[in-house]
Every structure is written in C-alpha cells, then in structure tokens.
Amino acid sequence: MYFMASLRLSTVNPMPTSPPTADGAPERQPRRAELPAAFRRQRPGRGAMEAAAEEVDEAARCPPAAADEAEEDEEEELHLAKRRKVLCSEFAAITSSDAAVARSFLAGNGWHMQRALNAYFDPPLEKEEKEEAAGGVPPACAGPGSCIDLTADATTSNAGVNSADSRQQEDDSSFSLITWNIAGLDLGNLKERIRGICSYLALYNPDVVFLQEVIPPHLCLLQMGAGSYTIIPGNVDGYFTVIMLKKPRVKLLKHEIIPFPTTSMMRNLLVVHASISGNELCLMTSHLESTKNHSKERMKQLQIMLNKMQKESESTTVIFGGDTNLRDSEVTKLGNLPNNIMDIWEFLGKPQHCRYTWDTNSNTNLDAEYKCKMRFDRVYFRPAADRGHIIPRSMDLIGLEKLDCGRFPSDHWGLLCNFDVIL
C-alpha cells in the first residue's frame, strides 16, 4: 500500500523546479531528444502503474534463484542436524553415556555409527597391553574360535550346562541353535544387556542364531564383534529380526524377506537358505504381531509362515524359531499345526523346565504389576522327506541370571536347541 501511494505521488506532482544557476537563472531542463536513451520513456500513466504493481507482485511470488538455493541449504542443514541428534541419542543409549560423549565420538569418526562404537568399546592397544601385563584377563575374542565378546566377564547360566560342555563340538554329528527376543525397544541398561546377550552367544557358540527386536545399534555391535558369523538382517530401520550363521560351518546360499501385508508393527518373515554338514536347511525367524488385541493379525502371519514351511523342497529341513506371541488357543483355532510340522517343545515331551519363555513372575525387567507366564517363543521343525538326517535332541532356557546392572538381558528367556545330524 505504501509503495502504491508513493507511485501515485510521483506521477501526479510536477517535477520540482531546478535551483538557479550562478547567474540567477534557473537551470535549463534538457529536451527529450537530449535525454539518454534509457530515460526516453513515456511518462507513466495508469496502465504503466498497474504493470509496475504486477511486476512487484510477481517478484514477491517468485523469489530470486539465490533465495531458493539458500532456503534449500537451510532445510538440508536442519535435516542433517536432526539426523545427528538421532545418532547421538542412539549412541548414548547403547553406551550409557551422555550427549557430549556421543557427539565427540561420532564427530571424530565422521558421524559413522559403527566406527564411533568401535572407538568407544575397543581400548587402545597400549591400554590392553598394560592390563595384560598387570595380570588382567584378556578379552575372550583374543582366543581362537570366539569372535563374539563385547564384555570381559563370562556370564553363566543355570540351564544345566557349563562352559566346556556347552560348546558344541564342531563336527558333523550335531549342531545348535539359539532363538531370542533381545528387547531392543527397552532402552534401559541397553549397553549392559547387549553385552550380556553377546556373552551368552560366546558361551554357547551356536551354529545358528535367531534374534528378534534388534535395533540399529545392536546390529552395529554384532557386525563389529561377531566376525565369525554371517549376519543377515530382516531390515535396518526401526526394529527387526536377524539370522546369524557360524562361519565356515554353516554356508549361506540365499535369503529372502517375506512381508506381512497387513501388519501394523513392521513385522515380516526372514528366510535364509543354508547348508550344514551336507544337509540343506531353510531357516526362518519372525516376530509375530504382539498383544492379545492383535490375535487375528497374528494368526494370519502364522498361516503365512506355515504355508512357507510346507512349500519348501522335500529334501530340505525347515526350522522356524522366533517370538510368536502365540496363545495355544490360537493354534487350535487355526486347526493345529500341519501333520508334517512339529513343535519341538512338544516333540521332546513338553519339558517343564523350558515351557515358559515370558514369565513376569521370575523376570522383573518390565516391573509388571500383573503376573503372567506364556510360551511366546517357539521352535517349529519340518524334517526332510526321508526323515532321518536331522533330529531335535534337547531344549533349554538361557538368560536366566541377572547382570551386574540388576536386570536380566531381556524380558524374554532365550531358547537353546541342540540337534543330532545322522550321517
């Protein structure tokens, strides 16, 4: 409005009289022909004023390109700042440190999470040498055959086996499997709990590992500390499942991720084809939809999984393990398991010592007021057609002891399964 008023005044008021020259006569105004070409324009009328106003409006609507670029740069800087804030939060959670420490390690390692965690957890070589010279216990990963060890303390279990007996002999007559929901969405004592979980993996040295509720910092630590395993994640964002195969004994052939079309909790089915001792394996894990209110979706996901198990080649042994969140009544509603698929816990005679994998009475991680015992974590088995190459032998619970932080590694107990391989 102010601009238009000024514009009207400039077109209505006559040009002011020029000041007089030295001899008192007014300075002569140049004739139109004497004006430079740039100034020889028609005096603006109403049409010219409207055109000028339109030009101003257009300029306001279309800022210069430089302004566009500056705005884009500002948005990019804002996005980068948010991303770095998230990385700092994740680093602080996994290391139990503060934001300043997180920023220091991340910035010093190019904002690369895995390199920053390596720098944080791996002490300098000089420090390790001093500790060993002082009689300190060297990390277990320094010894042959054990690459998983994110803690210097050995964690024991009351599953009825000791360290020497629990390490499966790496021959062709048997193999072992662990499945465990490691509660990555519980950020309390995250560093201590993942170190505890890794110490259990180092203790039992399983050939195959199924993990559920893994988060990106967990994946970084596993990739950093589990060099003796091939690691296949079911995703890399949010929370997801992971399958780990012991090198070189278990050979990865291929893998696929089967989505659950109607999940509201980012759930899917991770399928890995591998071979061990000359036997073809199809290994599957999943974290089926949680809570009682999602029973219908959970049963749909179970059906997808069972269909996939049945469609595999008859020459292949199929093993599924994971957090199913199932109630026995849901399996019954579905018509029970197909005849060629067995629940390993039931096949072994329903041993009571490993019946409940989620027990809020014994496991206090959730501080739940209610007391509940459920067999959420299950292992299903479909033998090869000739029925004799691989046979389930035993099942035990792991993760039953509290860590130094006063909490268990997870609110779920892990399942350790041993299999015999008939040669």
Contacts in CASP RR format, 6 or more apart in sequence:
PFRMAT RR
TARGET T0000
AUTHOR 0000-0000-0000
METHOD contacts of the structure
MODEL  1
MYFMASLRLSTVNPMPTSPPTADGAPERQPRRAELPAAFRRQRPGRGAME
AAAEEVDEAARCPPAAADEAEEDEEEELHLAKRRKVLCSEFAAITSSDAA
VARSFLAGNGWHMQRALNAYFDPPLEKEEKEEAAGGVPPACAGPGSCIDL
TADATTSNAGVNSADSRQQEDDSSFSLITWNIAGLDLGNLKERIRGICSY
LALYNPDVVFLQEVIPPHLCLLQMGAGSYTIIPGNVDGYFTVIMLKKPRV
KLLKHEIIPFPTTSMMRNLLVVHASISGNELCLMTSHLESTKNHSKERMK
QLQIMLNKMQKESESTTVIFGGDTNLRDSEVTKLGNLPNNIMDIWEFLGK
PQHCRYTWDTNSNTNLDAEYKCKMRFDRVYFRPAADRGHIIPRSMDLIGL
EKLDCGRFPSDHWGLLCNFDVIL
3 53 0 8 1.000
3 56 0 8 1.000
4 49 0 8 1.000
4 53 0 8 1.000
7 49 0 8 1.000
7 52 0 8 1.000
7 53 0 8 1.000
8 49 0 8 1.000
11 43 0 8 1.000
11 44 0 8 1.000
11 45 0 8 1.000
11 49 0 8 1.000
15 29 0 8 1.000
17 26 0 8 1.000
18 26 0 8 1.000
18 27 0 8 1.000
18 29 0 8 1.000
19 26 0 8 1.000
19 27 0 8 1.000
20 26 0 8 1.000
20 27 0 8 1.000
21 27 0 8 1.000
32 40 0 8 1.000
42 48 0 8 1.000
44 52 0 8 1.000
84 103 0 8 1.000
84 106 0 8 1.000
84 111 0 8 1.000
87 102 0 8 1.000
87 106 0 8 1.000
87 111 0 8 1.000
87 113 0 8 1.000
88 99 0 8 1.000
88 102 0 8 1.000
88 103 0 8 1.000
88 106 0 8 1.000
89 99 0 8 1.000
89 102 0 8 1.000
90 113 0 8 1.000
90 215 0 8 1.000
90 216 0 8 1.000
90 217 0 8 1.000
91 97 0 8 1.000
91 102 0 8 1.000
91 105 0 8 1.000
91 106 0 8 1.000
91 113 0 8 1.000
91 116 0 8 1.000
91 117 0 8 1.000
91 120 0 8 1.000
91 217 0 8 1.000
92 98 0 8 1.000
92 99 0 8 1.000
92 101 0 8 1.000
92 102 0 8 1.000
93 187 0 8 1.000
93 188 0 8 1.000
93 190 0 8 1.000
93 191 0 8 1.000
93 217 0 8 1.000
94 117 0 8 1.000
94 190 0 8 1.000
94 191 0 8 1.000
94 194 0 8 1.000
94 217 0 8 1.000
94 218 0 8 1.000
94 220 0 8 1.000
94 221 0 8 1.000
95 101 0 8 1.000
95 102 0 8 1.000
95 117 0 8 1.000
95 120 0 8 1.000
95 121 0 8 1.000
95 191 0 8 1.000
96 189 0 8 1.000
96 190 0 8 1.000
96 191 0 8 1.000
96 192 0 8 1.000
97 120 0 8 1.000
105 116 0 8 1.000
105 117 0 8 1.000
105 119 0 8 1.000
105 120 0 8 1.000
106 112 0 8 1.000
106 113 0 8 1.000
106 116 0 8 1.000
108 116 0 8 1.000
108 119 0 8 1.000
109 115 0 8 1.000
109 116 0 8 1.000
109 118 0 8 1.000
109 119 0 8 1.000
110 116 0 8 1.000
113 216 0 8 1.000
113 217 0 8 1.000
113 220 0 8 1.000
114 220 0 8 1.000
114 223 0 8 1.000
114 224 0 8 1.000
117 217 0 8 1.000
117 220 0 8 1.000
117 221 0 8 1.000
117 224 0 8 1.000
118 224 0 8 1.000
121 150 0 8 1.000
121 221 0 8 1.000
121 224 0 8 1.000
123 131 0 8 1.000
128 138 0 8 1.000
128 139 0 8 1.000
131 138 0 8 1.000
132 138 0 8 1.000
137 152 0 8 1.000
139 149 0 8 1.000
139 152 0 8 1.000
140 146 0 8 1.000
140 149 0 8 1.000
140 152 0 8 1.000
140 154 0 8 1.000
140 202 0 8 1.000
141 147 0 8 1.000
141 148 0 8 1.000
141 149 0 8 1.000
141 202 0 8 1.000
141 225 0 8 1.000
145 205 0 8 1.000
145 228 0 8 1.000
146 202 0 8 1.000
146 205 0 8 1.000
146 228 0 8 1.000
147 225 0 8 1.000
147 226 0 8 1.000
147 227 0 8 1.000
147 228 0 8 1.000
147 229 0 8 1.000
148 198 0 8 1.000
148 201 0 8 1.000
148 202 0 8 1.000
148 225 0 8 1.000
148 226 0 8 1.000
148 227 0 8 1.000
148 228 0 8 1.000
148 229 0 8 1.000
149 198 0 8 1.000
149 199 0 8 1.000
149 202 0 8 1.000
149 225 0 8 1.000
150 194 0 8 1.000
150 195 0 8 1.000
150 196 0 8 1.000
150 198 0 8 1.000
150 199 0 8 1.000
150 221 0 8 1.000
150 225 0 8 1.000
151 195 0 8 1.000
151 196 0 8 1.000
151 198 0 8 1.000
151 199 0 8 1.000
153 199 0 8 1.000
153 404 0 8 1.000
154 163 0 8 1.000
154 199 0 8 1.000
154 202 0 8 1.000
154 203 0 8 1.000
155 196 0 8 1.000
155 199 0 8 1.000
155 200 0 8 1.000
155 203 0 8 1.000
155 399 0 8 1.000
155 401 0 8 1.000
155 403 0 8 1.000
156 162 0 8 1.000
156 163 0 8 1.000
156 203 0 8 1.000
156 401 0 8 1.000
157 200 0 8 1.000
157 203 0 8 1.000
157 398 0 8 1.000
157 399 0 8 1.000
157 400 0 8 1.000
157 401 0 8 1.000
158 400 0 8 1.000
158 401 0 8 1.000
159 396 0 8 1.000
159 397 0 8 1.000
159 398 0 8 1.000
159 400 0 8 1.000
159 416 0 8 1.000
160 396 0 8 1.000
161 396 0 8 1.000
163 203 0 8 1.000
166 203 0 8 1.000
166 204 0 8 1.000
166 205 0 8 1.000
167 203 0 8 1.000
167 204 0 8 1.000
167 205 0 8 1.000
168 174 0 8 1.000
168 175 0 8 1.000
168 176 0 8 1.000
168 204 0 8 1.000
168 205 0 8 1.000
168 206 0 8 1.000
168 207 0 8 1.000
168 418 0 8 1.000
170 249 0 8 1.000
172 277 0 8 1.000
172 421 0 8 1.000
172 423 0 8 1.000
173 420 0 8 1.000
173 421 0 8 1.000
173 423 0 8 1.000
174 393 0 8 1.000
174 418 0 8 1.000
174 419 0 8 1.000
174 420 0 8 1.000
174 421 0 8 1.000
175 207 0 8 1.000
175 208 0 8 1.000
175 249 0 8 1.000
175 250 0 8 1.000
175 276 0 8 1.000
175 277 0 8 1.000
175 418 0 8 1.000
175 419 0 8 1.000
175 421 0 8 1.000
176 204 0 8 1.000
176 205 0 8 1.000
176 206 0 8 1.000
176 207 0 8 1.000
176 208 0 8 1.000
176 416 0 8 1.000
176 417 0 8 1.000
176 418 0 8 1.000
176 419 0 8 1.000
177 206 0 8 1.000
177 207 0 8 1.000
177 208 0 8 1.000
177 209 0 8 1.000
177 210 0 8 1.000
177 319 0 8 1.000
177 321 0 8 1.000
177 379 0 8 1.000
177 416 0 8 1.000
177 417 0 8 1.000
177 418 0 8 1.000
177 419 0 8 1.000
178 200 0 8 1.000
178 201 0 8 1.000
178 204 0 8 1.000
178 206 0 8 1.000
178 208 0 8 1.000
178 209 0 8 1.000
178 210 0 8 1.000
178 398 0 8 1.000
178 414 0 8 1.000
178 415 0 8 1.000
178 416 0 8 1.000
178 417 0 8 1.000
179 209 0 8 1.000
179 210 0 8 1.000
179 211 0 8 1.000
179 212 0 8 1.000
179 285 0 8 1.000
179 321 0 8 1.000
179 322 0 8 1.000
179 377 0 8 1.000
179 379 0 8 1.000
179 414 0 8 1.000
179 415 0 8 1.000
179 417 0 8 1.000
180 197 0 8 1.000
180 209 0 8 1.000
180 210 0 8 1.000
180 211 0 8 1.000
180 212 0 8 1.000
180 377 0 8 1.000
180 398 0 8 1.000
180 410 0 8 1.000
180 412 0 8 1.000
180 414 0 8 1.000
180 415 0 8 1.000
181 211 0 8 1.000
181 212 0 8 1.000
181 213 0 8 1.000
181 287 0 8 1.000
181 322 0 8 1.000
181 323 0 8 1.000
181 376 0 8 1.000
181 377 0 8 1.000
181 410 0 8 1.000
181 411 0 8 1.000
181 412 0 8 1.000
181 414 0 8 1.000
182 193 0 8 1.000
182 194 0 8 1.000
182 197 0 8 1.000
182 211 0 8 1.000
182 212 0 8 1.000
182 213 0 8 1.000
182 214 0 8 1.000
182 218 0 8 1.000
182 409 0 8 1.000
182 410 0 8 1.000
182 412 0 8 1.000
183 193 0 8 1.000
183 213 0 8 1.000
183 365 0 8 1.000
183 410 0 8 1.000
183 411 0 8 1.000
183 412 0 8 1.000
184 190 0 8 1.000
184 213 0 8 1.000
184 214 0 8 1.000
184 215 0 8 1.000
184 218 0 8 1.000
184 239 0 8 1.000
185 213 0 8 1.000
185 215 0 8 1.000
185 239 0 8 1.000
186 193 0 8 1.000
186 365 0 8 1.000
186 410 0 8 1.000
186 411 0 8 1.000
188 407 0 8 1.000
189 403 0 8 1.000
189 405 0 8 1.000
189 406 0 8 1.000
189 407 0 8 1.000
190 217 0 8 1.000
192 403 0 8 1.000
192 404 0 8 1.000
192 405 0 8 1.000
192 407 0 8 1.000
193 403 0 8 1.000
193 405 0 8 1.000
193 407 0 8 1.000
193 408 0 8 1.000
193 409 0 8 1.000
193 410 0 8 1.000
194 217 0 8 1.000
194 218 0 8 1.000
194 221 0 8 1.000
196 403 0 8 1.000
196 409 0 8 1.000
197 409 0 8 1.000
197 410 0 8 1.000
198 221 0 8 1.000
198 222 0 8 1.000
198 225 0 8 1.000
198 226 0 8 1.000
200 398 0 8 1.000
200 399 0 8 1.000
200 409 0 8 1.000
201 209 0 8 1.000
201 226 0 8 1.000
204 398 0 8 1.000
204 416 0 8 1.000
205 246 0 8 1.000
206 246 0 8 1.000
206 416 0 8 1.000
207 245 0 8 1.000
207 246 0 8 1.000
207 249 0 8 1.000
207 250 0 8 1.000
207 276 0 8 1.000
208 243 0 8 1.000
208 244 0 8 1.000
208 245 0 8 1.000
208 246 0 8 1.000
208 250 0 8 1.000
208 274 0 8 1.000
208 283 0 8 1.000
208 319 0 8 1.000
209 229 0 8 1.000
209 242 0 8 1.000
209 243 0 8 1.000
209 244 0 8 1.000
210 241 0 8 1.000
210 242 0 8 1.000
210 243 0 8 1.000
210 283 0 8 1.000
210 285 0 8 1.000
210 321 0 8 1.000
210 322 0 8 1.000
211 218 0 8 1.000
211 241 0 8 1.000
211 242 0 8 1.000
211 243 0 8 1.000
211 244 0 8 1.000
211 285 0 8 1.000
212 241 0 8 1.000
212 285 0 8 1.000
212 286 0 8 1.000
212 287 0 8 1.000
212 322 0 8 1.000
212 323 0 8 1.000
213 239 0 8 1.000
213 287 0 8 1.000
213 323 0 8 1.000
214 222 0 8 1.000
214 233 0 8 1.000
214 239 0 8 1.000
214 240 0 8 1.000
214 241 0 8 1.000
214 242 0 8 1.000
215 238 0 8 1.000
215 239 0 8 1.000
216 236 0 8 1.000
216 237 0 8 1.000
216 238 0 8 1.000
219 231 0 8 1.000
219 233 0 8 1.000
219 236 0 8 1.000
219 242 0 8 1.000
222 229 0 8 1.000
222 231 0 8 1.000
222 242 0 8 1.000
222 244 0 8 1.000
223 231 0 8 1.000
226 244 0 8 1.000
227 247 0 8 1.000
228 246 0 8 1.000
228 247 0 8 1.000
229 244 0 8 1.000
229 245 0 8 1.000
229 246 0 8 1.000
229 247 0 8 1.000
230 244 0 8 1.000
230 245 0 8 1.000
230 247 0 8 1.000
230 250 0 8 1.000
230 252 0 8 1.000
231 242 0 8 1.000
231 243 0 8 1.000
231 244 0 8 1.000
232 242 0 8 1.000
232 243 0 8 1.000
232 244 0 8 1.000
232 245 0 8 1.000
232 252 0 8 1.000
232 255 0 8 1.000
232 270 0 8 1.000
232 272 0 8 1.000
233 240 0 8 1.000
233 241 0 8 1.000
233 242 0 8 1.000
233 270 0 8 1.000
234 240 0 8 1.000
234 241 0 8 1.000
234 242 0 8 1.000
234 257 0 8 1.000
234 268 0 8 1.000
234 270 0 8 1.000
235 241 0 8 1.000
235 257 0 8 1.000
235 266 0 8 1.000
235 268 0 8 1.000
238 266 0 8 1.000
239 266 0 8 1.000
240 266 0 8 1.000
240 268 0 8 1.000
241 268 0 8 1.000
241 270 0 8 1.000
241 285 0 8 1.000
241 286 0 8 1.000
241 287 0 8 1.000
241 322 0 8 1.000
242 270 0 8 1.000
242 285 0 8 1.000
243 255 0 8 1.000
243 270 0 8 1.000
243 272 0 8 1.000
243 283 0 8 1.000
243 285 0 8 1.000
245 251 0 8 1.000
245 252 0 8 1.000
245 272 0 8 1.000
245 274 0 8 1.000
249 276 0 8 1.000
249 277 0 8 1.000
250 274 0 8 1.000
250 275 0 8 1.000
250 276 0 8 1.000
250 281 0 8 1.000
251 274 0 8 1.000
251 275 0 8 1.000
251 276 0 8 1.000
252 272 0 8 1.000
252 273 0 8 1.000
252 274 0 8 1.000
253 273 0 8 1.000
253 274 0 8 1.000
253 275 0 8 1.000
253 280 0 8 1.000
254 272 0 8 1.000
254 273 0 8 1.000
255 270 0 8 1.000
255 271 0 8 1.000
255 272 0 8 1.000
255 273 0 8 1.000
256 271 0 8 1.000
257 268 0 8 1.000
257 269 0 8 1.000
257 270 0 8 1.000
257 271 0 8 1.000
258 268 0 8 1.000
258 269 0 8 1.000
258 271 0 8 1.000
258 304 0 8 1.000
258 308 0 8 1.000
259 268 0 8 1.000
259 269 0 8 1.000
260 267 0 8 1.000
260 268 0 8 1.000
260 269 0 8 1.000
260 289 0 8 1.000
260 297 0 8 1.000
260 300 0 8 1.000
260 301 0 8 1.000
260 304 0 8 1.000
262 297 0 8 1.000
262 300 0 8 1.000
263 289 0 8 1.000
263 297 0 8 1.000
263 301 0 8 1.000
264 289 0 8 1.000
264 294 0 8 1.000
264 297 0 8 1.000
265 289 0 8 1.000
265 290 0 8 1.000
265 294 0 8 1.000
267 286 0 8 1.000
267 287 0 8 1.000
267 288 0 8 1.000
267 289 0 8 1.000
267 301 0 8 1.000
268 286 0 8 1.000
269 284 0 8 1.000
269 285 0 8 1.000
269 286 0 8 1.000
269 301 0 8 1.000
269 304 0 8 1.000
269 305 0 8 1.000
269 308 0 8 1.000
270 284 0 8 1.000
270 285 0 8 1.000
270 286 0 8 1.000
271 282 0 8 1.000
271 283 0 8 1.000
271 284 0 8 1.000
271 308 0 8 1.000
272 282 0 8 1.000
272 283 0 8 1.000
272 284 0 8 1.000
273 280 0 8 1.000
273 281 0 8 1.000
273 282 0 8 1.000
273 283 0 8 1.000
273 316 0 8 1.000
274 280 0 8 1.000
274 281 0 8 1.000
274 283 0 8 1.000
275 281 0 8 1.000
276 421 0 8 1.000
277 421 0 8 1.000
277 423 0 8 1.000
279 317 0 8 1.000
279 384 0 8 1.000
279 389 0 8 1.000
279 390 0 8 1.000
279 421 0 8 1.000
280 313 0 8 1.000
280 315 0 8 1.000
280 316 0 8 1.000
280 317 0 8 1.000
280 384 0 8 1.000
281 316 0 8 1.000
281 317 0 8 1.000
281 318 0 8 1.000
281 319 0 8 1.000
282 309 0 8 1.000
282 312 0 8 1.000
282 316 0 8 1.000
282 317 0 8 1.000
282 318 0 8 1.000
282 319 0 8 1.000
283 319 0 8 1.000
283 320 0 8 1.000
284 305 0 8 1.000
284 308 0 8 1.000
284 309 0 8 1.000
284 318 0 8 1.000
284 319 0 8 1.000
284 320 0 8 1.000
284 321 0 8 1.000
285 320 0 8 1.000
285 321 0 8 1.000
285 322 0 8 1.000
286 301 0 8 1.000
286 305 0 8 1.000
286 320 0 8 1.000
286 321 0 8 1.000
286 322 0 8 1.000
286 323 0 8 1.000
286 324 0 8 1.000
287 322 0 8 1.000
287 323 0 8 1.000
287 325 0 8 1.000
288 298 0 8 1.000
288 301 0 8 1.000
288 302 0 8 1.000
288 305 0 8 1.000
288 323 0 8 1.000
288 324 0 8 1.000
288 325 0 8 1.000
288 326 0 8 1.000
289 297 0 8 1.000
289 298 0 8 1.000
289 301 0 8 1.000
289 325 0 8 1.000
290 298 0 8 1.000
290 325 0 8 1.000
291 325 0 8 1.000
292 327 0 8 1.000
295 327 0 8 1.000
295 330 0 8 1.000
298 324 0 8 1.000
298 325 0 8 1.000
298 326 0 8 1.000
298 330 0 8 1.000
299 330 0 8 1.000
299 333 0 8 1.000
299 334 0 8 1.000
302 324 0 8 1.000
302 326 0 8 1.000
302 330 0 8 1.000
302 331 0 8 1.000
302 334 0 8 1.000
303 334 0 8 1.000
305 320 0 8 1.000
306 337 0 8 1.000
306 338 0 8 1.000
306 341 0 8 1.000
306 380 0 8 1.000
309 318 0 8 1.000
309 320 0 8 1.000
309 341 0 8 1.000
309 380 0 8 1.000
309 382 0 8 1.000
310 338 0 8 1.000
310 340 0 8 1.000
310 341 0 8 1.000
310 382 0 8 1.000
312 318 0 8 1.000
312 382 0 8 1.000
314 384 0 8 1.000
314 385 0 8 1.000
315 384 0 8 1.000
315 385 0 8 1.000
315 386 0 8 1.000
316 384 0 8 1.000
317 381 0 8 1.000
317 382 0 8 1.000
317 383 0 8 1.000
317 384 0 8 1.000
317 389 0 8 1.000
317 390 0 8 1.000
318 341 0 8 1.000
318 381 0 8 1.000
318 382 0 8 1.000
319 379 0 8 1.000
319 380 0 8 1.000
319 381 0 8 1.000
319 382 0 8 1.000
320 379 0 8 1.000
320 380 0 8 1.000
320 381 0 8 1.000
321 377 0 8 1.000
321 378 0 8 1.000
321 379 0 8 1.000
321 380 0 8 1.000
321 415 0 8 1.000
322 377 0 8 1.000
322 378 0 8 1.000
322 379 0 8 1.000
323 376 0 8 1.000
323 377 0 8 1.000
323 412 0 8 1.000
324 376 0 8 1.000
324 377 0 8 1.000
324 378 0 8 1.000
325 376 0 8 1.000
326 375 0 8 1.000
326 376 0 8 1.000
326 378 0 8 1.000
327 374 0 8 1.000
328 375 0 8 1.000
331 337 0 8 1.000
337 343 0 8 1.000
337 380 0 8 1.000
340 382 0 8 1.000
340 383 0 8 1.000
341 380 0 8 1.000
341 381 0 8 1.000
341 382 0 8 1.000
342 380 0 8 1.000
342 381 0 8 1.000
342 382 0 8 1.000
343 378 0 8 1.000
343 379 0 8 1.000
343 380 0 8 1.000
343 381 0 8 1.000
344 378 0 8 1.000
344 379 0 8 1.000
344 380 0 8 1.000
344 381 0 8 1.000
344 392 0 8 1.000
344 395 0 8 1.000
344 417 0 8 1.000
345 351 0 8 1.000
345 354 0 8 1.000
345 355 0 8 1.000
345 375 0 8 1.000
345 378 0 8 1.000
345 379 0 8 1.000
345 395 0 8 1.000
347 381 0 8 1.000
347 392 0 8 1.000
348 392 0 8 1.000
348 394 0 8 1.000
348 395 0 8 1.000
351 395 0 8 1.000
353 396 0 8 1.000
353 397 0 8 1.000
354 395 0 8 1.000
354 396 0 8 1.000
354 397 0 8 1.000
354 415 0 8 1.000
355 375 0 8 1.000
356 373 0 8 1.000
356 374 0 8 1.000
356 375 0 8 1.000
356 413 0 8 1.000
357 374 0 8 1.000
357 375 0 8 1.000
357 376 0 8 1.000
357 377 0 8 1.000
357 397 0 8 1.000
357 412 0 8 1.000
357 413 0 8 1.000
357 414 0 8 1.000
357 415 0 8 1.000
358 372 0 8 1.000
358 373 0 8 1.000
358 374 0 8 1.000
358 375 0 8 1.000
358 376 0 8 1.000
358 377 0 8 1.000
358 411 0 8 1.000
358 412 0 8 1.000
358 413 0 8 1.000
359 372 0 8 1.000
359 373 0 8 1.000
359 374 0 8 1.000
359 413 0 8 1.000
360 366 0 8 1.000
360 368 0 8 1.000
360 370 0 8 1.000
360 371 0 8 1.000
360 372 0 8 1.000
360 373 0 8 1.000
360 411 0 8 1.000
361 371 0 8 1.000
361 372 0 8 1.000
361 373 0 8 1.000
362 400 0 8 1.000
363 408 0 8 1.000
363 411 0 8 1.000
363 412 0 8 1.000
363 413 0 8 1.000
364 407 0 8 1.000
364 408 0 8 1.000
365 407 0 8 1.000
365 408 0 8 1.000
365 410 0 8 1.000
365 411 0 8 1.000
366 411 0 8 1.000
376 412 0 8 1.000
377 412 0 8 1.000
377 413 0 8 1.000
377 414 0 8 1.000
377 415 0 8 1.000
379 392 0 8 1.000
379 395 0 8 1.000
379 415 0 8 1.000
379 417 0 8 1.000
381 392 0 8 1.000
383 389 0 8 1.000
383 390 0 8 1.000
383 391 0 8 1.000
384 390 0 8 1.000
388 422 0 8 1.000
389 421 0 8 1.000
389 422 0 8 1.000
390 419 0 8 1.000
390 420 0 8 1.000
390 421 0 8 1.000
390 422 0 8 1.000
391 419 0 8 1.000
391 420 0 8 1.000
391 422 0 8 1.000
392 417 0 8 1.000
392 418 0 8 1.000
392 419 0 8 1.000
393 418 0 8 1.000
393 419 0 8 1.000
393 420 0 8 1.000
394 417 0 8 1.000
394 418 0 8 1.000
395 415 0 8 1.000
395 416 0 8 1.000
395 417 0 8 1.000
395 418 0 8 1.000
396 415 0 8 1.000
396 416 0 8 1.000
397 413 0 8 1.000
397 414 0 8 1.000
397 415 0 8 1.000
397 416 0 8 1.000
398 413 0 8 1.000
398 414 0 8 1.000
398 415 0 8 1.000
398 416 0 8 1.000
399 408 0 8 1.000
399 409 0 8 1.000
399 410 0 8 1.000
399 413 0 8 1.000
399 414 0 8 1.000
400 408 0 8 1.000
400 413 0 8 1.000
401 408 0 8 1.000
402 408 0 8 1.000
403 409 0 8 1.000
END
